[in-house]
Structure formats: C-alpha cells, structure tokens
Amino acid sequence: MNVRTMTVAEVPTSGNQPERTCIGCRKKGQRSELLRLVADASGSSAVLVDERRRMAGRGAWLHPSESCLALAIKRRAFGRALRGATGTAAVERRIMAGPNAAGAPVAAAPTVQPESGSEI
C-alpha cells in the first residue's frame, strides 16, 4: 500500500479568508476581493450588491471588474446563481463607479505629527 503524507509546507492555504468562486470568470478568490450579490427580496428580478455582506438570502460572488461582469451576463450566470434574478443595473452601476464606490475601503490620509519642540 502506497501512502503519501503531506507536510505542513505542502498544504495549500489562502490565509484566514474564506474563498468564493466568481460567477463570471469561475476563478476562486478571497471573499474580501469579491462583491456579494443577492436577489431583491421584494419579488422583483433585480440583483442587488450587498456592500456589507449581511443581506438575507442566497448570495453569489463576482470580481468587481467589467470583464467578469460581461462574462457573467454572457453566461447568464445571474439567473442560475440567484434563482431567476436577471436585472443587473445595480451591479453595473457599482462596477462602473470603480473601487472608491460606497462600501469599498478607502485608504485614510496619514496623520502628520509636528516635530518635537516645534509646538507653540
């Protein structure tokens, strides 16, 4: 019997972040890199961007890039992943707004401290 043991160095890890699969390109990425999408709870066929990743219901994940959005639309992935939801206007607006849109982390300006002895 041939048994192979794996050492700790051989085990693939992605840090402490869970991985999710993009519905556009079908590549895995860390949850923090992807947008969470949910179907509108009011019964319409709209797809909403869950900025805080807390909305109820089934979620789908998408890289925030135009290419992944185009692939997801071409593959009709929204309807399969979110059970019939097809209205992607909110997702398109969020992706076209860029990385500085609502909910995206923005780097804070560094605080400048006066040099010692220069305070008046």
SVG drawing of the C-alpha trace seen along z (x, -y; Angstrom):
<svg xmlns="http://www.w3.org/2000/svg" viewBox="-42 -79 54 81">
<polyline fill="none" stroke="black" stroke-width="0.4" points="0.0,0.0 1.4,-3.3 0.6,-6.1 1.8,-9.6 1.9,-12.0 1.8,-15.8 3.9,-18.1 2.6,-21.4 4.6,-23.2 2.7,-21.3 -0.8,-22.1 -2.2,-25.0 -3.5,-27.8 -5.2,-31.1 -4.8,-32.8 -7.7,-33.2 -10.1,-34.5 -12.7,-32.1 -12.6,-31.6 -15.5,-32.1 -15.9,-31.5 -16.7,-34.3 -19.8,-33.7 -18.2,-35.5 -14.7,-34.0 -15.3,-31.0 -11.9,-31.6 -11.6,-31.4 -10.7,-34.5 -10.7,-35.7 -14.1,-36.8 -12.7,-40.3 -11.8,-40.7 -15.3,-39.9 -18.7,-41.6 -21.6,-39.7 -24.7,-39.8 -28.3,-38.9 -31.7,-38.8 -34.1,-41.6 -36.3,-40.3 -39.3,-42.2 -40.0,-39.6 -38.7,-41.6 -36.0,-40.1 -33.3,-42.7 -29.9,-41.8 -28.5,-43.9 -25.0,-44.5 -24.6,-43.5 -21.9,-46.0 -21.9,-44.9 -22.2,-41.2 -25.1,-40.9 -28.3,-40.8 -30.5,-37.7 -30.8,-35.1 -28.7,-33.2 -25.6,-35.1 -23.4,-35.0 -19.9,-36.4 -18.4,-38.5 -15.0,-40.1 -15.6,-43.9 -14.3,-44.1 -16.1,-44.9 -14.7,-41.7 -16.2,-39.4 -19.5,-41.3 -19.5,-40.8 -18.7,-37.1 -21.5,-36.6 -24.0,-38.3 -22.9,-36.3 -23.1,-33.0 -26.5,-34.0 -24.9,-33.3 -27.1,-35.7 -30.3,-33.7 -28.7,-30.4 -26.9,-31.6 -29.7,-33.7 -32.7,-31.6 -34.2,-33.7 -32.9,-37.2 -31.7,-38.9 -31.8,-42.7 -28.2,-43.7 -28.5,-47.5 -27.4,-48.0 -24.4,-45.7 -23.3,-47.5 -23.6,-50.9 -21.4,-49.7 -18.7,-48.2 -18.6,-51.3 -18.3,-53.5 -14.9,-52.0 -13.1,-50.9 -13.9,-54.1 -17.7,-53.4 -19.7,-53.0 -18.5,-50.2 -15.1,-49.9 -12.2,-50.5 -10.5,-53.9 -7.0,-54.5 -7.0,-57.1 -4.7,-60.1 -1.7,-59.8 -1.7,-61.9 1.2,-64.4 2.7,-64.8 4.6,-68.0 8.3,-67.5 9.3,-67.6 9.9,-71.2 8.0,-72.8 4.7,-73.1 3.8,-76.6"/>
</svg>
